[in-house]
Amino acid sequence: MTQPIRRPKRKNPVLPMRLPVLPPGTRSRVGLGLTAAAAEGRFALQVCGACAAVQYPPREACHQCLGDELTWREQDGAGELISQTQLHTSHDTFFRQRMPWRLGMVKLDAGPTLVVHLHGDVGSAPARVKVGARLDKAGMAVLVGFPDRDVPHMADDTQLREFTCDPKYRKALVTDGKTAVGQAQVRALVDAGADLVWVGHAEPWKKLPGLAELRELPQVSLVPLDVTDGRSVKELAGEIGAKVDILVNNVEVHRAHGIASRYGTDIARAEMEVNYLGLLRLAQEFGPVMRGRGADGQSSAVAWVNLLSIFALTNFPTHGTYSASKAAALSLAQCLRAEMRPAGLRVINVFPGPIEDEWNQLLPPPKLAPAALARAVIGALRDGVEDVYPGDVAQEWLARFRESPKVLERELAGG
Amino acid sequence: MSARQGYAGVAVAVPVTVPYVRYSTRSAHWFIARALAALLQESGLRKEEVDGMCVSGFLLFPDTAVGLMQHLGVTPRWLDHIPMGGACGVVALRRAARAVQAGDAEIVACVAGDTNHVDSFRHTIASFSQFARDAVYPYGSGGPNASFAFLTDYFMRTTGATREDFGKLCVAQRANALRFPYALFKKPLTLAEYLAARPIAEPLHLFDCVMPCAGAEAFLVMSESRARALALPFARLLGTIERHNAFPEDAIQMRGGWALDRDALYEQAGVGPGDMDLVELYDDYPVITAMQLEDLGFCPRGAVLELLRSNTFTVDGTLPLNTSGGQLSVGQAGAAGGYLGMVECLRQLTDRALGAQVPGARHGLVSGFGMINYDRGLCSGAAVLAAGAA
């Protein structure tokens, strides 16, 4: 049975820090379909449109009927462990540092045989397992064989923890604590076992509701942070950057209106200043030091979370300039993801629909409660997913976007 | 299926080995060149007289057999490149025999060789196949050790085989290897030492795994009349089989293509497993040897444990197996591993063993097994040979 992990000891500053290395990150183009699904937390395999055969490893043609209408369909992952091994040697630096390593061969009920990373709580073969897909440190999908029902402390399995960004015993920075979203995020991180949560607030002289209560929590520490001010970001990074394991960038400026309904560029500039350039400033100050700590023991630096918006995918004209700033932030977040990858750090982009806050006052329900958004972020960290679309509105927009971006654009234009 | 044409009139001769070394700074080209030179030296043929070439080598990249022809300065009118790993020896022989029978070539040099730099094995397994890159290498990068660990674990669980059973094969092969000059392993191995070895990928331990090395193996295929004219001792080819991706419906490999084709092999050969004086089975891990003994009919299905426990497998005992020590005790020189058993069988059948000779050996069986593309070895093959005078 998995032993719960313990609070890591204080670091010995004399010992050298282990440098990040990645597991093998090369995949064929067709093989990246597994990664595309795993990035959203789904385990999908190729299914033949002509004969319904399920296949793995990914191929260019159906192994049964040679059809080429292969679509990635979500699988329930039920199967049987038919063989296992415990590796004691490896040709790869990443795994050499993590031996021994347990692997299994699983016959999926749906058909194919899979090689999987095997969770420590799966019994000896033959045993029922549930296979899931996870992103590894290289950001590539791998398959994991889990026990077929949940057991205590499952997330603490040492192999599994290499694929996840669980906040337990980790230190986090939430860049804005003044909003309901930010405060819910701080509480959710504390509830998930975070060791320490720094909470940024841009205007410390203001007595904003909720902040005093947050300050009462023993894990929480309020810190001054104004992402529009390069010096403020630099100072905070200098102070705590080397300790931040998870950075949640939730600071944003959100005003309704498009182009004609609010003349001038002041509001649009403020949105870009915070939503886009704020991210850039944070990435430039916190990124390098977090990259250096990608393999820093049990509680290494693991994740960077960006609060974006489903409006980043397609412009929502009544929130037109806000949408544009979030689209810019999405593009920059993809750049950040590419730059964080060599260190094994996950960049998680969160695309909520309208949140239950004052700036979405005029929008009809359903709207996403701040606590639900915070839970979705914790879930993404625990499962190590990259892209999160929390809430019904986000899910629906995403489905419509994937069906046809053009149709969605026309629908959102109204009339 | 229509009756297959036999291999009447085909002679297999001039087994040569370029001595194995653990690591080499030479390239695969060098080893193949040395093997071709040794073939000419041993046969007395001029380079121009060899008009067919069949080549295997994992580390020829970026060259193929084509580039190698210019490299070696030869001008064959028949050329084949067999990238089938452990099955390349049997398959090369089949192809070359047909070329000679058809008159497309008169003398075919079959050569397999590879080098082994300190880091080359890691590169080979990292880019072995698309499936391996997508679905095996990211899982601990254990290479073939991990793949065979799965097969061994399953085999042990379903048949009741123990580590002692596999140990017996490894210990017997080491005993055979001690008399073979090219074997890289020169120390005796006891069952106790086998059992006490460190784990590699459980249930595999150190002596279950082949050691990568550098070297080359080669032989010539020509007509019997040509071999006689050249006064070359030769073996005759009685029967062959090959199969790829056999039993894809099996969830895990518990049998190979031999189980599908062995009746065709013995029918063509006109002899059966009981007639074999020696057996050279592909042996990168002992589980695959055990599997082949069953698949090739040396015991009834399900009786492999009794077979393992009731034979010595040594040259001077019962069912002489891998008489030069096999890859497990000689070393695995890349693609040359697919030729090791063939070259040894030719030496035994021409009464020119470099190590222990099986007295009066008349019939020998050679198998090949290659290419763990994803979860199992895809290529299987086997050949039955007879002493030239038989």
Chai-1 contact restraints between the chains, C-beta under 6 A:
chainA,res_idxA,chainB,res_idxB,connection_type,confidence,min_distance_angstrom,max_distance_angstrom,comment,restraint_id
A,P23,B,P138,contact,1.0,0.0,6.0,A-B,restraint_1
A,P24,B,Y137,contact,1.0,0.0,6.0,A-B,restraint_2
A,P24,B,P138,contact,1.0,0.0,6.0,A-B,restraint_3
A,T26,B,R133,contact,1.0,0.0,6.0,A-B,restraint_4
A,R27,B,D134,contact,1.0,0.0,6.0,A-B,restraint_5
A,S28,B,Q130,contact,1.0,0.0,6.0,A-B,restraint_6
A,S28,B,D134,contact,1.0,0.0,6.0,A-B,restraint_7
A,G31,B,D134,contact,1.0,0.0,6.0,A-B,restraint_8
A,P57,B,F131,contact,1.0,0.0,6.0,A-B,restraint_9
A,P57,B,D134,contact,1.0,0.0,6.0,A-B,restraint_10
A,P57,B,A135,contact,1.0,0.0,6.0,A-B,restraint_11
A,P57,B,Y374,contact,1.0,0.0,6.0,A-B,restraint_12
A,I82,B,A251,contact,1.0,0.0,6.0,A-B,restraint_13
A,I82,B,I252,contact,1.0,0.0,6.0,A-B,restraint_14
A,S83,B,F150,contact,1.0,0.0,6.0,A-B,restraint_15
A,S83,B,D153,contact,1.0,0.0,6.0,A-B,restraint_16
A,S83,B,Y154,contact,1.0,0.0,6.0,A-B,restraint_17
A,S83,B,I252,contact,1.0,0.0,6.0,A-B,restraint_18
A,Q84,B,D153,contact,1.0,0.0,6.0,A-B,restraint_19
A,T85,B,A146,contact,1.0,0.0,6.0,A-B,restraint_20
A,T85,B,A149,contact,1.0,0.0,6.0,A-B,restraint_21
A,T85,B,F150,contact,1.0,0.0,6.0,A-B,restraint_22
A,T85,B,A201,contact,1.0,0.0,6.0,A-B,restraint_23
A,T85,B,E202,contact,1.0,0.0,6.0,A-B,restraint_24
A,Q86,B,E202,contact,1.0,0.0,6.0,A-B,restraint_25
A,L87,B,G140,contact,1.0,0.0,6.0,A-B,restraint_26
A,L87,B,G142,contact,1.0,0.0,6.0,A-B,restraint_27
A,L87,B,A146,contact,1.0,0.0,6.0,A-B,restraint_28
A,L87,B,A201,contact,1.0,0.0,6.0,A-B,restraint_29
A,H88,B,P199,contact,1.0,0.0,6.0,A-B,restraint_30
A,H88,B,I200,contact,1.0,0.0,6.0,A-B,restraint_31
A,T89,B,I200,contact,1.0,0.0,6.0,A-B,restraint_32
A,S90,B,G140,contact,1.0,0.0,6.0,A-B,restraint_33
A,S90,B,S141,contact,1.0,0.0,6.0,A-B,restraint_34
A,S90,B,G142,contact,1.0,0.0,6.0,A-B,restraint_35
A,H91,B,R122,contact,1.0,0.0,6.0,A-B,restraint_36
A,H91,B,S141,contact,1.0,0.0,6.0,A-B,restraint_37
A,H91,B,G143,contact,1.0,0.0,6.0,A-B,restraint_38
A,D92,B,S141,contact,1.0,0.0,6.0,A-B,restraint_39
A,F95,B,G140,contact,1.0,0.0,6.0,A-B,restraint_40
A,F95,B,S141,contact,1.0,0.0,6.0,A-B,restraint_41
A,W101,B,G140,contact,1.0,0.0,6.0,A-B,restraint_42
A,L103,B,Y139,contact,1.0,0.0,6.0,A-B,restraint_43
A,L103,B,G140,contact,1.0,0.0,6.0,A-B,restraint_44
A,M105,B,F150,contact,1.0,0.0,6.0,A-B,restraint_45
A,K107,B,A251,contact,1.0,0.0,6.0,A-B,restraint_46
A,T113,B,A251,contact,1.0,0.0,6.0,A-B,restraint_47
A,T113,B,D375,contact,1.0,0.0,6.0,A-B,restraint_48
A,V115,B,A135,contact,1.0,0.0,6.0,A-B,restraint_49
A,V115,B,V136,contact,1.0,0.0,6.0,A-B,restraint_50
A,V115,B,Y139,contact,1.0,0.0,6.0,A-B,restraint_51
A,V142,B,P138,contact,1.0,0.0,6.0,A-B,restraint_52
